[in-house]
């Protein structure tokens, strides 16, 4: 049965068909993805599409995994043909395991760094001050205090007057207080604008 050009449901999709999936969006213009159907996994509710690689390499393909709950509509671009089915079973290119391990290690390190910057015991204002200071200076949490450049400690409630010099350097203390004043001013403006 020819379905090309028709809107169908995921249960009507056949391996080898070229489809365009309209994804559920959050307003203006729902995004679409298209490709040849590699599989529709009923267990995970996932549609797997193959398409020509975005990088233009002839032997490469992009693989998209689309959860069924994210699909708003399915349109068949072309029906499955024996040639399409044959192309789908060709072996995938080799995966560089060393590169994958390197990417995983980098992602894990980035996640650990991001997690170290969060303090579940700090107030929202304290976390906001930490985030503002850490944009330009090396900061870390020591219990509920912010350690800035190993020179200044900022204690709760994280105001300008809550700074303590750790090494007696008054220039560092003055500089960090000035940055905090600017950050507090910006935070106050954002809060006023949000109301």
Secondary structure, DSSP 4 states (H G I P E B T S, - for coil): ---TT-EE-GGG--TT-EEEEEEP-SSSS--EEEEEEEEEETTTTEEEEEEE-TT--TT-EEEEEEEGGGEEEEEEEE---HHHHHHHTSPPPPP-HHHHHHHHHHHHHHHHHHHHT--TTS-HHHHHHHHHHHTTS-EEEETTEEEETTTEEE-TT--GGGEEESS--HHHHHHHHHHHHHHHHHHHHHHHHH-
